[in-house]
Amino acid sequence: MTTPNDSDDAPRVPIVCPDCETTSRVPLSDVADAIERHNDQLHDGDAVAEVDPEIADRIADLVADELGLLENAE
């Protein structure tokens, strides 16, 4: 059975955990749950696993650009 989250064309986001030295890719719609579940199960709820920082920074830049927040930054 395939759900919308299992679709091959759904965007997948890299999640990294430096303590476990692991990286995985999860569907965009599952990112928050996957990070919370990993941190709860393996790190006593401490925020260790996260979206790959390079991806998070790029997304923040795209959003800021889309909102026009960078136009007057110079």
Secondary structure, DSSP 8 states (H G I E B T S, - for coil): ---GGG-TTS-EEEEEETTTTEEEEEEGGGHHHHHHHHHHHHSTT-S--EE-HHHHHHHHHHHHHHTTTTTT--
